[in-house]
């Protein structure tokens, strides 16, 4: 089996994405299933803080019968100038896959080029594809399907937004994104997602009006207004993004059975009202749980060619 990496949702075809989601459903239905990784070791390198990603990956590898090897970026020789390519070549002699949470997407690409084992993007400034897998599983669980679903994302056109555009387009969804002027997703992602959507029956819509995006939405989604690395801009962003809060009024504008999602961590009272996050439409903690199941399916698929439990 040739090496596959998962650096972006655009690295997999729609049929492959659906197969990973099917596998995630089976992993969720039978969490006791073990042995898929058969003792394989997975290096987990974190250069950014993490709760859900780190814990879910460690638990996933352990429950699949593998050995998780958590590594802080500062603990590696990267901090002393060893190249990513050399690091990848060495780690490929020791482990069976590398999961990296980092800043630049280029770091993931260099690691993937330099190594001979699968590399997984556990978050970069450009993309958060593992989060998108859990988002799709959660939506499909609640709605029964993905094609034709209208997903409205309100907030910053960040890494989560980029992955949602790719994921929604791959699955034939209608993705509407409302961002302030100057905070749109990068144009290359929008163009590529639009090309994909044209082939799958989905669509991509950008607007600066949150009410337009939210109207009749089946899913409402938001993220923090100041992502990691942007904390110094928090005060300014809080003023700019205030009209984009996922509020009770936003929920009322959407479909009656709208699902509310947030990738977490959440700042209650800022990008999402507390009563919305804790309300009957919220699936944010199901969404967080599904990080575990989708990552199990992803690792199984990358390392064995099948996303199913053993």
C-alpha positions as CSV (number, residue, x, y, z in Angstrom):
1,X,0.0,0.0,0.0
2,X,1.4,3.4,-1.0
3,X,1.9,6.0,1.6
4,X,-1.0,8.4,2.1
5,X,-1.0,11.7,4.1
6,X,-3.8,13.7,5.5
7,X,-2.7,17.3,5.4
8,X,-6.0,18.8,4.1
9,X,-9.5,17.5,3.5
10,X,-8.7,18.0,-0.2
11,X,-6.2,15.1,0.1
12,X,-9.1,12.6,-0.1
13,X,-11.8,12.0,-2.7
14,X,-15.5,12.2,-1.7
15,X,-15.8,8.4,-1.8
16,X,-12.8,8.0,0.5
17,X,-14.2,10.7,2.8
18,X,-17.5,8.8,3.0
19,X,-15.7,5.6,3.8
20,X,-13.8,7.2,6.7
21,X,-17.1,8.5,8.0
22,X,-18.7,5.1,7.7
23,X,-15.7,3.6,9.6
24,X,-16.1,6.3,12.3
25,X,-19.7,5.3,12.8
26,X,-18.7,1.7,13.3
27,X,-15.9,2.7,15.7
28,X,-18.5,4.7,17.7
29,X,-21.0,1.8,17.7
30,X,-18.4,-0.6,19.1
31,X,-15.8,1.3,21.1
32,X,-14.5,-2.0,22.5
33,X,-13.1,-3.1,19.1
34,X,-9.3,-3.1,19.3
35,X,-6.3,-4.3,17.4
36,X,-6.5,-2.3,14.2
37,X,-3.1,-0.8,14.7
38,X,-1.5,-4.1,15.8
39,X,1.1,-2.5,18.1
40,X,2.1,0.2,15.7
41,X,3.6,3.4,17.2
42,X,2.2,6.8,16.3
43,X,4.3,9.9,17.1
44,X,2.2,12.9,18.3
45,X,4.1,16.1,17.9
46,X,2.5,19.2,19.4
47,X,3.9,22.7,18.8
48,X,0.7,24.3,19.9
49,X,-1.5,23.8,23.0
50,X,-4.2,21.2,22.7
51,X,-7.0,19.6,24.7
52,X,-9.3,17.7,22.3
53,X,-6.8,16.9,19.6
54,X,-4.1,15.6,21.9
55,X,-6.4,13.6,24.2
56,X,-8.5,12.1,21.4
57,X,-5.4,11.1,19.3
58,X,-3.7,9.5,22.4
59,X,-6.9,7.6,23.3
60,X,-7.5,6.6,19.7
61,X,-4.1,5.1,19.2
62,X,-4.3,3.3,22.5
63,X,-7.8,1.9,21.9
64,X,-6.7,0.7,18.5
65,X,-4.0,-1.4,20.0
66,X,-1.2,1.0,19.1
67,X,1.4,3.0,21.1
68,X,0.9,6.8,21.2
69,X,4.2,8.6,21.6
70,X,3.5,12.3,22.6
71,X,6.3,14.7,21.8
72,X,6.5,18.4,22.4
73,X,8.2,20.3,19.6
74,X,10.7,21.8,22.0
75,X,11.8,18.4,23.1
76,X,13.0,17.5,19.6
77,X,16.2,18.6,17.9
78,X,14.0,20.9,15.8
79,X,14.6,23.5,18.4
80,X,18.4,23.2,17.7
81,X,18.1,23.5,13.9
82,X,17.6,20.0,12.7
83,X,15.6,20.2,9.5
84,X,12.0,18.9,9.2
85,X,13.1,16.6,6.4
86,X,15.9,15.0,8.5
87,X,13.5,14.7,11.5
88,X,10.9,13.0,9.2
89,X,13.5,10.6,7.8
90,X,14.6,9.6,11.3
91,X,11.2,9.2,12.8
92,X,10.1,7.1,9.8
93,X,12.7,4.5,11.0
94,X,11.0,4.4,14.4
95,X,7.3,5.0,14.1
96,X,4.5,4.0,11.7
97,X,2.8,7.5,11.5
98,X,3.4,11.1,12.5
99,X,0.7,13.4,13.7
100,X,1.7,17.1,13.9
101,X,0.0,20.1,15.3
102,X,2.0,23.2,14.1
103,X,1.9,26.7,12.7
104,X,2.8,26.7,9.1
105,X,1.2,24.3,6.6
106,X,4.6,24.2,4.9
107,X,6.0,22.3,8.0
108,X,3.5,19.5,7.4
109,X,4.3,19.4,3.7
110,X,8.0,19.2,4.4
111,X,7.6,16.5,7.0
112,X,5.4,14.5,4.6
113,X,8.0,14.9,1.8
114,X,10.9,13.9,4.0
115,X,9.4,10.8,5.6
116,X,8.1,7.4,4.5
117,X,5.2,7.1,6.9
118,X,1.8,8.8,6.8
119,X,1.7,12.3,8.2
120,X,-1.6,13.7,9.7
121,X,-2.4,17.4,10.1
122,X,-3.6,17.9,13.7
123,X,-4.0,21.6,13.0
124,X,-2.1,24.3,11.2
125,X,-2.7,28.0,10.6
126,X,-4.1,27.0,7.2
127,X,-6.2,23.9,7.9
128,X,-7.8,21.7,10.6
129,X,-8.9,18.7,8.6
130,X,-9.4,16.3,11.5
131,X,-11.9,18.7,13.0
132,X,-13.8,18.7,9.7
133,X,-14.1,14.9,9.9
134,X,-15.8,15.1,13.2
135,X,-18.0,17.9,12.0
136,X,-19.2,15.8,9.1
137,X,-19.9,12.8,11.3
138,X,-21.9,14.9,13.7
139,X,-24.0,16.5,11.0
140,X,-24.7,13.1,9.3
141,X,-25.7,11.6,12.7
142,X,-28.2,14.4,13.3
143,X,-29.5,14.9,9.9
144,X,-29.2,11.5,8.3
145,X,-27.3,12.7,5.3
146,X,-24.9,15.4,4.1
147,X,-25.7,16.1,0.5
148,X,-28.0,19.2,0.2
149,X,-27.5,20.3,3.8
150,X,-27.1,24.1,4.3
151,X,-24.3,24.9,6.7
152,X,-23.8,28.5,7.8
153,X,-20.5,29.4,9.3
154,X,-20.3,32.8,11.1
155,X,-17.0,34.4,12.1
156,X,-13.4,34.3,11.1
157,X,-12.3,32.8,7.8
158,X,-9.6,30.8,9.5
159,X,-8.2,27.2,9.4
160,X,-11.5,25.7,10.5
161,X,-13.4,27.7,7.9
162,X,-11.0,26.4,5.2
163,X,-11.5,22.8,6.2
164,X,-15.3,23.2,6.3
165,X,-15.3,24.6,2.8
166,X,-13.4,21.6,1.5
167,X,-15.4,19.1,3.5
168,X,-18.8,20.5,2.7
169,X,-18.0,20.8,-1.0
170,X,-16.7,17.2,-1.1
171,X,-20.0,16.0,0.4
172,X,-22.3,18.1,-1.8
173,X,-23.3,20.5,1.0
174,X,-24.3,24.1,0.6
175,X,-21.7,26.1,2.6
176,X,-22.5,29.7,3.4
177,X,-19.8,31.8,5.2
178,X,-20.4,35.2,6.8
179,X,-17.3,37.0,7.8
180,X,-16.4,40.7,8.4
181,X,-14.7,42.5,5.6
182,X,-11.0,41.6,5.5
183,X,-11.5,38.3,7.4
184,X,-12.7,36.2,4.5
185,X,-11.2,32.7,3.8
186,X,-8.2,32.8,1.5
187,X,-9.3,33.1,-2.2
188,X,-7.4,29.9,-3.3
189,X,-9.5,27.8,-0.8
190,X,-12.7,29.4,-2.0
191,X,-11.9,28.8,-5.6
192,X,-10.9,25.2,-5.0
193,X,-14.0,24.5,-2.9
194,X,-16.2,26.1,-5.5
195,X,-14.7,23.8,-8.2
196,X,-15.3,20.7,-6.0
197,X,-18.9,21.8,-5.2
198,X,-19.6,22.2,-8.9
199,X,-18.9,18.6,-9.4
200,X,-20.7,17.3,-6.3
201,X,-23.9,19.3,-6.5
202,X,-22.9,21.5,-3.5
203,X,-22.3,25.2,-3.4
204,X,-20.1,27.9,-1.8
205,X,-21.5,31.3,-0.8
206,X,-19.5,34.1,0.8
207,X,-21.2,37.1,2.4
208,X,-20.6,39.8,5.0
209,X,-24.1,39.6,6.3
210,X,-24.6,37.0,9.0
211,X,-28.4,37.1,8.7
212,X,-28.1,36.1,5.0
213,X,-25.9,33.1,5.8
214,X,-28.0,32.0,8.7
215,X,-31.4,32.1,6.9
216,X,-32.9,28.6,6.8
217,X,-29.6,27.0,7.7
218,X,-29.7,23.3,8.7
219,X,-26.4,23.8,10.6
220,X,-25.0,26.8,12.3
221,X,-21.3,26.8,13.1
222,X,-18.9,29.2,14.7
223,X,-15.4,29.4,16.1
224,X,-13.4,31.7,18.4
225,X,-12.9,35.2,17.0
226,X,-9.1,35.2,17.8
227,X,-7.4,31.9,16.9
228,X,-4.2,30.8,18.4
229,X,-1.5,33.3,17.6
230,X,-4.0,36.1,17.2
231,X,-4.7,36.6,20.9
232,X,-3.2,40.1,20.8
233,X,-6.0,41.2,18.4
234,X,-8.7,39.9,20.8
235,X,-10.0,43.4,21.8
236,X,-10.1,44.7,18.3
237,X,-11.7,41.6,16.9
238,X,-14.4,41.5,19.7
239,X,-15.7,44.8,18.4
240,X,-15.5,43.9,14.7
241,X,-17.0,40.4,15.1
242,X,-19.8,41.3,17.6
243,X,-22.6,41.2,14.9
244,X,-21.5,37.7,14.0
245,X,-22.3,36.2,17.4
246,X,-24.2,32.9,17.2
247,X,-27.2,34.2,19.3
248,X,-30.8,33.1,19.9
249,X,-31.8,35.5,17.1
250,X,-29.4,33.6,14.8
251,X,-31.0,30.3,15.8
252,X,-34.5,31.7,15.1
253,X,-33.4,32.8,11.6
254,X,-32.3,29.2,10.8
255,X,-34.3,26.1,10.1
256,X,-36.6,25.0,13.1
257,X,-34.4,21.9,13.7
258,X,-31.1,23.7,13.2
259,X,-28.0,22.0,14.6
260,X,-25.5,24.3,16.5
261,X,-21.8,23.4,16.3
262,X,-18.6,24.9,17.7
263,X,-15.2,23.3,17.4
264,X,-14.2,24.4,20.9
265,X,-12.8,25.9,23.1
266,X,-15.7,28.4,23.2
267,X,-15.8,31.8,24.7
268,X,-19.4,31.9,26.0
269,X,-20.9,35.3,25.5
270,X,-18.6,36.2,22.7
271,X,-18.8,34.2,19.5
272,X,-21.7,32.1,20.9
273,X,-24.3,32.9,23.5
274,X,-24.3,30.6,26.5
275,X,-27.9,29.8,26.1
276,X,-27.3,28.7,22.5
277,X,-24.3,26.5,23.4
278,X,-26.3,24.9,26.2
279,X,-29.6,24.9,24.4
280,X,-31.5,22.0,22.8
281,X,-30.1,22.6,19.3
282,X,-26.5,22.3,20.4
283,X,-24.4,19.3,19.5
284,X,-21.0,20.7,20.4
285,X,-20.1,17.9,22.9
286,X,-21.2,15.2,20.5
287,X,-19.0,17.0,18.0
288,X,-16.1,16.9,20.4
289,X,-16.6,13.2,21.1
290,X,-16.6,12.4,17.4
291,X,-13.0,13.6,17.2
292,X,-12.1,10.3,18.8
293,X,-14.1,8.1,16.4
294,X,-13.1,9.9,13.2
295,X,-9.5,9.9,14.1
296,X,-9.7,6.1,14.8
297,X,-11.1,5.6,11.4
298,X,-8.6,7.9,9.8
299,X,-5.6,6.2,11.4
300,X,-6.9,2.8,10.5
301,X,-7.5,3.9,6.9
302,X,-4.0,5.4,6.6
303,X,-2.2,2.5,8.2
304,X,-4.2,-0.5,7.1
305,X,-6.2,0.6,4.1
306,X,-9.5,0.1,5.9
307,X,-11.3,2.5,8.2
308,X,-13.2,-0.3,10.0
309,X,-12.6,-1.7,13.5
310,X,-10.9,-5.0,13.6
